[in-house]
Every structure is written in C-alpha cells, then in structure tokens.
Amino acid sequence: MPKIPISAIICTHNREKYLGAAIDSLLAQEFAGDFEVIVVDNGSSDRSREITEQRTYDPRLKYIFEPVLGLSVARNTGARVATGEILAYLDDDAEASSHWLQALYSAYKDNPNLAIAGGKVTLLWPQGMQSPSWLSTGLAANLGAYDLGNSLVYIKDPGLTPRGLNYSIRRSFLEDIGGFDTNLGRVGKNLLSQEELHTTELALERGMQVAYLPEALVAHNVAPERLQRSWFLNRGWWQGISDCYRENLIGKPGIGQLLRGSERFLRGLYKSLQHFSDPAERFDKLVYAYGQIGYLNAAIKGLLLTSKKDNK
C-alpha cells in the first residue's frame, strides 16, 4: 500500500467532552490530496470509542485502542499504525483550522531538512469564563497558548519548540530517533512533559530544522478545572520533574542538579516578592519556584538510586 502524504493523529484519554469536535475539525480539512485520521484511545473508560465509531462512516477515520497509559506511548502507537509520510498530532481537546493539514504538509513538501513543525495556538475559554487576573502570559502557555508572530520562524531555542497539541514530525526522523521517549510525556493524571522539547534538541543536534508556521492554526479548549491556582502549581511541579528527567537523558545528572534547583527556587521566591503588587507576575514566579521543588525532589531520588546501584 503506497504511503499517503500526511496522517492526522489524535491521542485521547477520557476526553469525551471535546473529542467529537476535534475529530470533526480533521474530517473537514481542505487538503489537496489524500489523508487519514487516526484516533488512538489511550485506555479511556468514557465514551471515547463510541464517539469515534459514530464517525467511522468516513473511511479516512481509524480507531485504535492502546491500553498502556502514556501520551508518548500513544503517539508511538499512532505513528506505527499511520501510513503518512508526515505525522500531524492534534490534542483531543483542540480544534484545527480548515487549512491546518495543508499548511503543515506544504512546509515539508519542498524542504527535506524540516524535521518538526507546528503552528499558532489560540485559547477557547469555557462559556461565561475569561482569563483570570492572576494568569500571566507566561502561565497561559501552560494552557497551550503559543504565538511567535505572523511570520515563519525557524526554531533555534528548544524552549520555543511547537506545542504538542499542534505538532507535526517527519516519519523518517521519528524512526531515526526511536520514537517519542516514553520516560517523558503525560501518563494518566500526572503532568510529565518535555517530550517535544527533547525531540527538538535531537533534531537540532542532527542539523535539521524545526519550524513555527503561523498559518497552521489550532484553537485549544481550556477546561474549567484548569482555571484554578492548584492546577498551575501541580503543572509547575511536574514541569520541574520533567526538566530533571530530560537532563538525565542528555547526560546532565548529578550533584549539580541540586545546586541549579536550589538557585532557581530562591530566584523564583525572590522575584515573586519583587512582583508582590502584580498578582499575575507574582503567581507566575511562585509557580516557577514551586516547580523547582519538584525538580529537586526528582534530582534527590535520582542521586539516591544511583548511590544504591553503586553500592551493590
């Protein structure tokens, strides 16, 4: 069977409220060629399968059940099942603009050195709700917001890598690096992340390109429960753990992590006090400081584990 140009993949876990709209936005794509839509059901216990199968009258749609929890696991499953040369990942609570696939594929078509591309992300607020006064622009990025302007940007800083909810990758590159690292990425209710950042680092190390495409627009639904301060603190904690794990992957573990984490924790607290009169910036820096506790916790566990191994 010949490969199609592009495969759109949704990895979902108990997100029945938004899943139908995400699928519909893909089936309605205006794309000059063939494409497929794959829904990877990552151990859902809600109506995700039913919602998907209601739409399988469209032969482009496929449903796959992956029982092993983990976003990176589900992404790798989607890649394995897909037949497209380009793999385009859309979150299960996002909605793609009508030219999303075309914008992504066009970027790859004439640029064999392009490994990863993603686009602008706007936020869809719950009905009757708006951005709270304590939410900074920086923390809004934790909700998926991503905007580097209205022009094509080639990413040099991995920290600016495209968001996973609006993300594409060349199949050959993903196979070359062995897929998404399953030590990173969300698993169930934990908020591990950094799998996209790590993949960007690998692309740049190989001299390949990573692009921001403003016309590849996606809108991300903000769940009401995420507009609580506790959600952002939890997200910051897992961000710190993710940072620690990623450093271990690229060969930066050790006692230096304790020094870095402690310095960043104190800096975050200091800046939080500096911005005491600004509720958004104050909370932003407090979340950063709290994340460093997660980082230090993971670093200490890693050092203890290494010590045990060395003493055996």
N, C-alpha and C positions, 0 to 999 in steps of 0.2 A: 504493500500500500504506500503510495507516494506521500511524502510529508506535506501538510498544508502550511501556509505562510505563518500563521500565528494561532496559538491556543490561549483562550482566556480561562483562568482558573480561580475558583472561589474555594477557600478552605473555611469550613464553618464548624462551630461548636455551640449548640444551644442558642442560636440567634434567630429563632423563627420570626420574631417581630419585624426584622429588616430583610431577611434573606430573599423573599419574593421580589422585592423591588430591586435588589442587587442583580438577581438573575435576569429580570426583565430588561434592565438597562443594558445588559450584554446582548441579549437576543435581538434588541432593537438597533444594534450598531450599524452605522452606514460605512461599510467596508468594501473596498473594491477587490473582492476575491473571496475565497472560502475561509472559514474559521470555525472553530469548535468552542464549546463552553463546557467546562468540567467542574462539577461540584464535588469536592472531597469532604464528606461528612466525617468529622473527626470525633467519633464516639458520642454523638448527640443523643439525648434522651427525650427531646421535644419533637415537634412536627416537621423537622428539617427534611426528612426523607419524603414525607407526604407533599410538602410544599414544592420540592424539586420535581417529583414524579407527576405532579399536576401539569407540568410544563414540558414533559418529555414527548409530547406530540410533535415538538420541533426536533427533528433528527440531529441537529447540531449539539443538543444537550445530552451530557452523560452524567450519571450519578455513580459515585464510588464511596464505599464505606471503609474508613481507616480506623480500626479500633484502638491503635496505640496513640495515646494522647500526646500532643506536641505540635505546635504550628510548623516547626521545621520538618518534622516527620510528615505532616500532611502536605506540605509544599513539595517535598521529595516524591511523595506518592503521586501527586498531581503531575509532576514532571515526567515520571515514569510511564504514566498512562497516556499523556498527551502525545500528539503526533506533530505538533507545530515546530517550526524552526525557532520561533521566538515564543517565550512563555510570559504571559501577562497576568499578574496576580492582582485581584481586586478583593478587598475585605468584604466580609459578609454583611457589614452594616454600612456599606458605601454604595454610591450610585455613579456610574460612569457617564460622562457626556457622550453624545451620539457619535463623535468622531474620535473617541479615545483610542480604539484599536488602530485606526488608520494613522493617527499621529505617531503612535509608538512604532508601528511597522515601517513607516516612511523613514524614520530616523535610522533604523538598522539597514534598510534596503541597500543604500549606497555607501555604507560605512562599515566595512568588515572589522574595523578595530573597536567598534562600540560593543561593550560587554553588558552594560546595565543602563536603563533609562527609566525615568519616572516623571510625573508631572505635578502641576499645581493642585493643592487640596484646599477646598473651602469647607466651612463647617455649617451643618444644618442643626439649628438649635431646637430642642423639644418645644412643642406648641405651648405658647404662653410663657416661655422662659427666654432669657437672654444671658449674655456673658456677665458673670458676677463681678462686682467691683474689685474683688481681691484676686482676680485672674489676670496675670501679666501676659504679654505677648509671648514671652518665653515658655510659660506653662501651657499656653494654648497649643503649643507644638505637641504636648503630650496627648492632646485630644486629636492629633492628626494634622493640624493646620501646617501648610507648607507652601511658601511663596517666595521664590527668589527673583521675582520680577516678571516682565513680559517678553524677555528675550532668551534664546537658547544659552545655557550655561554648561560648560564642561567642568565637572566637579574635580577639584584638586584636594580639598579638605574632606576627609572621610566623614567628619561630623556633619557635613551638609548633604549627605547621601539621600537619595529619594526615599520617601516614606514607604513602608512595606504595604500600606493599603492601596497604593497606586504605584506599582512596581513591575518592571519587566526585566528579563535577563535572556541572554543568548544561550540556547541549549548547549552548544558545544563548550562554552565557558563553564557553565554549571557542571557539566560532566567532568571537565578537566579538574575542577577543584573538589570533586567528590560529593557534590550536592550541598545543600544548606547544612551547617553544623548543628546537630541535634542537641548539643550542650547549650545552645543559645536559642532564643525564641520562646514564646509563651507556651506554657504547659498547664492546661486546665485553668485554675484561677490565679496561678502565680503570674507575675508580670515580667518575667525574663525578657530581655530584648537584645539589641545589638547585633543580631544576625545579619542585617543588611549592611551595617557599618563594617563588620568584619569581611563581608563579601566584597565590598568596595575596596577595602585595603588590599585584598588579594588581586583584584583587577588592576589597581594602580601599580602594584608591585610588578605585574607582568607587562606593564607598558600599554594597557588597554584603557579605553575611555569609559567614563560614566557621565551621563547627560541628564540635565533638567530640561524638560520640554513643557513650556507654559501652556501650550495648546492641548496637551494630554490631561484634560481637567477632570477631576473627580470631586464629588461632594460627600462628606463624611457625616453620618448621623451621630450626634452627641447624645449618648444615653443619659437620662436624668440622674442616675446614680453616680455618674462621673462628675457631677457638679457639686460634689461635697469635698471639703478640705481633706477629709480622711482618705479619699481615693487618691488624691495627688501625693499625700505623704506615703501611702503604700506604693504608688508608682515610683516615687523617688527612691524608696528603699530597694526595690527590685532593680532600678536603674544602677544603683551602686553595686549590687551583686553582679549584674551583667557586666559592668565595667571591669570588675575584678576577674571574672571568668575569661573575658576577652583578652585581658593582659596575660593571663596564664597561657592562652592559646598561642599568643605571638611571642612567648618567651620572656615575659617580664614579671614572673612571680618572685616572691621572696620578701625579705625584711623591709625592702624599700617601699613596699606597698603600705606598710604601717606608717611610715614617715609621710608618704604622699597623702594618705587618707586623713591622717591627723591634721596636717596643714590645711587641707581643703575644708575639713569640718570647722576648724577655728575661723577660717576665712569666711565661710558661709554664715556663721553666727555673727561675726563682726559686721558683715555687710547687711545682715538682717537688722541689726541695731542702727546702722547708718541710715537705713530707709524706714525708720520707725514711723514716720508721718505719712508714708505712702503704702497703703495696705496691699497693693498688688506686688510691688517690688519687695516689700518686707516678707510676704508669704513665699514669694519665689525663692529668695535666698534661704529661708527656713527649710523649704523642701530640699534644696541643694545640700544643706548641712545634714539633714536627716538621712539623705541618700548616702552620705559618707559613712554613717554608722552601719548601714547595710554593707557597704564596701569593706569596712574594717572587719565586720563580722565574718564575711566570706574569706578575707585575707587570713585572719587568725585560724579559721578552720582549715584552710589550705596548708598553712605552716605546721599545724598540729598533725595533719595527715601525713605530710612529708616527713616529719620527725618520727612518726610511728613506723613508716616504711624503712627509714634509715636505720632504726634500732632493731629491726628484725634480722 
